[in-house]
């Protein structure tokens, strides 16, 4: 970030630290609307803030799984950071993270017009570098290789014919998807949508998250918004909270702010037209679908348990039912001759089961 404007730097500090008042917010809005330089500095700052959050997320995960391999911040830095301003500390940590991970920078799109120059300059992760993970999965079908907890790498397309996905990006952005859908994670701050229903929730840590569409680019300002892409066209873009910026794909396209409660479809001419707002509620759909999946799995489990209970060849059959919770002795449900009556829990604790009614 190369800014020689102390006023702009002060406004950006207030924005990213959450200390803006009405006057400073109006000043920043005016600058971002009229100044390419201000927009470029804003997106540079947003990229660093996102990198810091990703670095922290990665460090926490590595510290839990691979303590010896977790990124290390020298102790001398730790002592000095409290004395450095919030921006300088952020820059120092971001430089340390970037030197360790050495991502390949992506050149900003060459462009004319404010819409192109206002797009953030994101950094593309190296091939096979995880940028997100599947936090919830439902209804994908038995042949799907996409399972809850799987990591998604930059540059690897994800396609589903049906069902629902929820992705948590390491920047903090959360994306809910309904199939049929086809997406391409490009970094922890950038996602391309080729097809599908998509809902994006962006916290402060991921402000500047970019959604690339076949006919436009959506840049988030810390919001919740939804898109529908079918047959290479964006039939719906709507904002349920906050605001986003939409830039068309044409060179002369002008960036457009879309506010809470507004909805648009993108036209063949590169523009947009207003349409009625219609909530997609993908997050609640995922929760409802997972609950139905749990019921089906529980019914299947009960059926298998019934078969095991009458199979004389079964020697050990523990069901870990709720009425056994807390006990060290677990009833053996096998009914064959000469089977042990109970088993004993050693060096383990009870926890929540895979569905209600299962310990």
C-alpha positions as CSV (number, residue, x, y, z in Angstrom):
1,X,0.0,0.0,0.0
2,X,1.7,3.2,-1.2
3,X,-0.3,6.1,0.0
4,X,1.0,9.6,0.5
5,X,-2.3,10.9,1.7
6,X,-2.4,11.0,5.6
7,X,-6.2,11.7,5.5
8,X,-6.9,8.6,3.4
9,X,-4.7,6.5,5.7
10,X,-6.6,7.8,8.7
11,X,-9.9,6.9,7.1
12,X,-8.8,3.4,6.2
13,X,-7.5,2.9,9.8
14,X,-10.9,3.9,11.1
15,X,-12.7,1.7,8.6
16,X,-10.8,-1.5,9.3
17,X,-10.7,-0.9,13.1
18,X,-14.4,-0.3,13.2
19,X,-14.2,3.2,14.7
20,X,-15.9,5.2,11.9
21,X,-18.6,7.8,12.6
22,X,-21.0,9.2,10.1
23,X,-18.7,12.0,9.0
24,X,-15.6,9.8,8.4
25,X,-17.8,7.2,6.6
26,X,-19.1,9.9,4.3
27,X,-15.6,11.2,3.6
28,X,-14.4,7.6,2.8
29,X,-17.4,7.0,0.5
30,X,-16.7,10.2,-1.4
31,X,-13.0,9.3,-1.8
32,X,-13.8,5.7,-3.0
33,X,-16.4,7.0,-5.4
34,X,-14.2,9.6,-7.0
35,X,-10.6,8.4,-6.7
36,X,-9.0,5.4,-8.4
37,X,-6.0,5.9,-6.1
38,X,-8.2,5.6,-3.0
39,X,-9.9,2.5,-4.3
40,X,-6.6,0.8,-5.1
41,X,-5.3,1.6,-1.6
42,X,-8.5,0.3,-0.1
43,X,-8.3,-3.0,-1.8
44,X,-4.6,-3.4,-1.0
45,X,-5.4,-2.8,2.6
46,X,-8.4,-5.3,2.4
47,X,-6.1,-7.9,0.9
48,X,-3.6,-7.6,3.7
49,X,-6.4,-7.7,6.4
50,X,-7.7,-10.9,4.7
51,X,-4.1,-12.3,4.5
52,X,-3.7,-11.7,8.3
53,X,-6.9,-13.5,9.1
54,X,-5.9,-16.4,6.8
55,X,-2.5,-16.5,8.4
56,X,-4.0,-16.6,11.9
57,X,-6.5,-19.3,10.9
58,X,-3.7,-21.4,9.3
59,X,-1.5,-20.9,12.3
60,X,-4.2,-22.0,14.8
61,X,-4.9,-25.1,12.7
62,X,-1.2,-26.0,12.3
63,X,-0.6,-25.4,16.0
64,X,-3.2,-28.0,16.9
65,X,-2.3,-30.6,14.3
66,X,1.4,-30.0,13.7
67,X,2.8,-28.0,16.6
68,X,6.4,-28.3,15.3
69,X,5.5,-27.0,11.9
70,X,3.3,-24.0,12.8
71,X,4.5,-20.6,11.5
72,X,6.6,-18.8,14.1
73,X,6.7,-15.1,14.9
74,X,10.0,-14.2,16.5
75,X,9.7,-13.2,20.2
76,X,11.3,-9.9,19.5
77,X,8.4,-9.0,17.1
78,X,5.9,-10.0,19.8
79,X,7.5,-7.6,22.3
80,X,7.6,-4.7,19.7
81,X,4.1,-5.2,18.2
82,X,2.2,-3.4,21.1
83,X,4.3,-0.3,20.5
84,X,3.6,-0.2,16.8
85,X,0.4,1.3,15.3
86,X,-2.3,-1.1,14.3
87,X,-1.6,-0.6,10.6
88,X,2.2,-1.0,10.9
89,X,1.8,-4.2,13.0
90,X,-0.6,-5.6,10.4
91,X,1.9,-4.9,7.6
92,X,4.7,-6.5,9.6
93,X,2.8,-9.6,10.2
94,X,1.5,-9.8,6.6
95,X,5.0,-9.5,5.3
96,X,6.2,-12.3,7.6
97,X,3.3,-14.5,6.4
98,X,3.8,-13.8,2.8
99,X,7.5,-14.6,3.0
100,X,6.8,-17.9,4.6
101,X,4.0,-19.0,2.2
102,X,5.4,-17.3,-0.9
103,X,2.2,-17.1,-2.9
104,X,2.3,-16.3,-6.6
105,X,0.9,-12.8,-7.2
106,X,-1.9,-12.3,-9.7
107,X,-1.6,-9.3,-11.8
108,X,-4.5,-6.9,-11.6
109,X,-6.8,-7.0,-14.6
110,X,-5.8,-4.5,-17.3
111,X,-8.7,-2.2,-17.7
112,X,-10.2,1.1,-18.5
113,X,-12.8,2.8,-16.4
114,X,-13.4,3.0,-12.7
115,X,-15.2,-0.4,-12.6
116,X,-12.0,-2.2,-13.7
117,X,-9.6,-0.3,-11.6
118,X,-11.7,-0.6,-8.5
119,X,-11.4,-4.4,-8.5
120,X,-9.2,-5.7,-5.6
121,X,-5.8,-7.2,-6.4
122,X,-6.1,-10.6,-4.9
123,X,-3.2,-13.1,-4.4
124,X,-3.7,-16.5,-5.9
125,X,-2.6,-19.4,-3.7
126,X,-0.1,-21.9,-5.1
127,X,-1.5,-25.0,-6.8
128,X,-3.0,-27.5,-4.3
129,X,-2.8,-24.9,-1.5
130,X,-6.0,-25.3,0.6
131,X,-8.0,-22.1,0.7
132,X,-11.3,-23.4,2.2
133,X,-12.9,-26.4,3.7
134,X,-16.3,-28.1,3.5
135,X,-18.0,-27.2,6.8
136,X,-21.4,-28.8,5.9
137,X,-22.5,-31.2,3.2
138,X,-25.9,-32.6,2.4
139,X,-27.8,-34.5,-0.4
140,X,-24.9,-34.9,-2.8
141,X,-25.7,-38.6,-3.5
142,X,-23.8,-41.7,-2.6
143,X,-21.1,-41.4,-5.3
144,X,-19.9,-38.0,-4.2
145,X,-16.3,-37.7,-3.0
146,X,-17.0,-34.4,-1.3
147,X,-17.2,-35.0,2.4
148,X,-17.6,-32.7,5.4
149,X,-14.1,-31.6,6.6
150,X,-12.5,-31.9,3.2
151,X,-10.1,-29.1,2.1
152,X,-10.6,-27.3,-1.2
153,X,-7.5,-26.2,-3.1
154,X,-7.0,-23.1,-5.2
155,X,-7.5,-23.7,-8.9
156,X,-9.5,-26.9,-8.4
157,X,-13.0,-26.8,-9.8
158,X,-15.9,-28.2,-7.7
159,X,-19.1,-29.4,-9.4
160,X,-22.2,-30.9,-7.9
161,X,-25.3,-32.1,-9.7
162,X,-27.6,-31.8,-6.7
163,X,-27.4,-31.2,-3.0
164,X,-26.0,-28.4,-0.7
165,X,-22.5,-27.4,0.3
166,X,-21.2,-24.9,2.8
167,X,-17.6,-23.7,2.4
168,X,-15.6,-21.8,5.0
169,X,-12.7,-19.9,3.5
170,X,-9.6,-19.3,5.5
171,X,-10.2,-15.5,5.1
172,X,-13.4,-16.0,7.2
173,X,-15.9,-15.8,4.3
174,X,-18.6,-18.5,4.3
175,X,-20.3,-19.6,1.1
176,X,-23.4,-21.7,0.8
177,X,-24.1,-23.4,-2.5
178,X,-27.1,-25.3,-4.0
179,X,-26.7,-27.7,-6.9
180,X,-26.5,-28.1,-9.7
181,X,-23.5,-25.9,-9.3
182,X,-20.0,-25.4,-10.6
183,X,-17.4,-23.2,-8.8
184,X,-13.7,-22.5,-8.8
185,X,-12.0,-21.3,-5.6
186,X,-9.1,-19.1,-6.7
187,X,-7.8,-17.9,-3.3
188,X,-9.2,-17.4,0.2
189,X,-10.5,-14.0,-1.0
190,X,-11.8,-14.9,-4.5
191,X,-14.3,-17.4,-5.9
192,X,-15.5,-17.9,-9.4
193,X,-19.1,-19.1,-9.9
194,X,-19.9,-20.7,-13.3
195,X,-23.4,-22.0,-12.2
196,X,-25.6,-22.4,-9.2
197,X,-27.3,-20.7,-6.3
198,X,-24.8,-19.1,-4.0
199,X,-25.1,-17.2,-0.7
200,X,-22.0,-15.4,0.6
201,X,-21.6,-14.2,4.2
202,X,-18.5,-12.0,4.7
203,X,-17.3,-10.9,8.2
204,X,-15.0,-7.9,8.7
205,X,-11.9,-10.1,8.3
206,X,-12.9,-10.9,4.7
207,X,-14.0,-7.5,3.5
208,X,-13.0,-7.2,-0.1
209,X,-14.0,-10.8,-0.9
210,X,-14.6,-11.1,-4.7
211,X,-17.1,-13.2,-6.5
212,X,-16.4,-13.6,-10.2
213,X,-19.5,-14.2,-12.4
214,X,-19.7,-15.0,-16.1
215,X,-21.0,-11.5,-16.7
216,X,-19.6,-9.4,-13.9
217,X,-17.6,-9.1,-10.7
218,X,-19.1,-8.6,-7.2
219,X,-16.9,-7.1,-4.5
220,X,-18.1,-7.4,-0.9
221,X,-18.0,-4.7,1.8
222,X,-18.6,-7.0,4.7
223,X,-22.1,-8.2,3.9
224,X,-24.5,-11.1,3.1
225,X,-25.5,-11.4,-0.6
226,X,-26.9,-14.0,-3.0
227,X,-26.5,-14.8,-6.6
228,X,-28.1,-17.2,-9.1
229,X,-26.1,-18.2,-12.2
230,X,-27.7,-20.3,-15.0
231,X,-26.6,-21.0,-18.5
232,X,-23.7,-18.5,-18.3
233,X,-25.9,-15.6,-17.1
234,X,-26.5,-14.0,-13.7
235,X,-30.3,-14.0,-13.3
236,X,-30.2,-12.7,-9.7
237,X,-27.8,-10.6,-7.5
238,X,-29.3,-9.4,-4.3
239,X,-28.0,-8.0,-1.0
240,X,-29.6,-9.1,2.3
241,X,-27.3,-7.2,4.5
242,X,-24.8,-4.4,3.9
243,X,-23.7,-3.5,0.4
244,X,-21.6,-4.8,-2.6
245,X,-20.1,-3.3,-5.7
246,X,-20.9,-4.8,-9.1
247,X,-18.6,-4.2,-12.1
248,X,-19.6,-5.4,-15.5
249,X,-17.3,-7.2,-17.9
250,X,-17.2,-4.5,-20.6
251,X,-14.4,-2.0,-20.7
252,X,-16.7,1.0,-20.4
253,X,-18.7,-0.5,-17.5
254,X,-19.2,1.7,-14.5
255,X,-19.1,0.2,-11.0
256,X,-22.5,0.1,-9.3
257,X,-23.2,-0.1,-5.6
258,X,-26.0,-2.4,-4.6
259,X,-27.5,-1.8,-1.2
260,X,-29.4,-3.9,1.3
261,X,-32.8,-5.1,0.1
262,X,-31.9,-4.4,-3.6
263,X,-31.9,-7.1,-6.3
264,X,-30.8,-7.0,-9.9
265,X,-30.3,-9.3,-12.9
266,X,-27.4,-8.8,-15.3
267,X,-28.3,-8.0,-18.9
268,X,-26.7,-9.1,-22.2
269,X,-25.6,-5.5,-22.9
270,X,-23.4,-5.6,-19.8
271,X,-25.7,-3.6,-17.6
272,X,-28.2,-4.6,-14.9
273,X,-31.9,-4.2,-14.3
274,X,-33.8,-4.1,-11.0
275,X,-36.0,-7.1,-10.0
276,X,-37.9,-8.1,-6.9
277,X,-36.0,-9.3,-3.8
278,X,-36.5,-13.0,-3.1
279,X,-34.6,-14.5,-0.2
280,X,-32.9,-17.9,-1.0
281,X,-32.4,-19.0,2.6
282,X,-29.7,-21.4,1.6
283,X,-28.2,-21.7,5.2
284,X,-31.5,-22.8,6.7
285,X,-32.0,-25.1,3.7
286,X,-28.7,-26.8,4.5
287,X,-29.7,-27.2,8.2
288,X,-33.1,-28.7,7.3
289,X,-31.5,-31.1,4.7
290,X,-28.9,-32.2,7.2
291,X,-31.6,-32.9,9.8
292,X,-33.4,-35.1,7.2
293,X,-30.2,-36.9,6.4
294,X,-29.8,-37.6,10.2
295,X,-33.3,-39.1,10.4
296,X,-32.6,-41.4,7.4
297,X,-29.2,-42.5,8.8
298,X,-30.8,-43.2,12.1
299,X,-33.5,-45.3,10.5
300,X,-30.9,-47.2,8.5
301,X,-28.8,-47.7,11.6
302,X,-31.8,-49.1,13.6
303,X,-32.5,-51.5,10.8
304,X,-28.9,-52.8,10.8
305,X,-29.0,-53.1,14.6
306,X,-32.1,-55.2,14.4
307,X,-30.4,-57.6,12.0
308,X,-27.3,-57.9,14.2
309,X,-29.4,-58.6,17.3
310,X,-30.8,-61.8,15.8
311,X,-27.6,-62.9,14.1
312,X,-26.1,-65.8,16.2
313,X,-22.6,-65.3,14.7
314,X,-22.3,-61.9,16.2
315,X,-20.1,-61.9,19.3
316,X,-20.0,-58.2,20.2
317,X,-22.6,-55.5,19.5
318,X,-22.4,-52.2,21.4
319,X,-25.0,-49.6,20.6
320,X,-23.9,-46.8,23.0
321,X,-27.5,-45.7,23.7
322,X,-28.4,-42.6,25.7
323,X,-29.4,-44.5,28.8
324,X,-25.9,-45.9,29.0
325,X,-24.3,-42.5,28.8
326,X,-21.8,-41.8,31.7
327,X,-21.5,-45.5,32.6
328,X,-18.2,-47.4,32.2
329,X,-20.1,-50.6,31.5
330,X,-21.7,-50.9,28.0
331,X,-24.3,-53.6,27.3
332,X,-23.3,-56.1,24.7
333,X,-26.4,-56.5,22.5
334,X,-25.2,-59.7,20.8
335,X,-27.6,-62.7,21.6
336,X,-25.4,-65.6,20.5
337,X,-24.3,-68.3,23.0
338,X,-21.4,-67.7,25.3
339,X,-21.0,-64.0,24.5
340,X,-19.8,-61.4,27.2
341,X,-22.6,-59.5,28.8
342,X,-20.9,-56.1,28.9
343,X,-17.8,-54.2,27.8
344,X,-15.8,-51.6,29.8
345,X,-14.9,-48.1,28.7
346,X,-11.2,-47.4,29.3
347,X,-9.4,-44.1,28.6
348,X,-12.4,-42.6,26.7
349,X,-15.2,-40.1,27.4
350,X,-18.8,-39.9,26.2
351,X,-19.6,-37.3,23.6
352,X,-22.5,-36.3,21.3
353,X,-23.5,-38.9,18.7
354,X,-24.0,-38.5,15.0
355,X,-27.7,-37.7,15.4
356,X,-30.2,-37.1,18.2
357,X,-30.8,-40.1,20.3
358,X,-27.3,-41.5,19.6
359,X,-24.6,-41.1,22.2
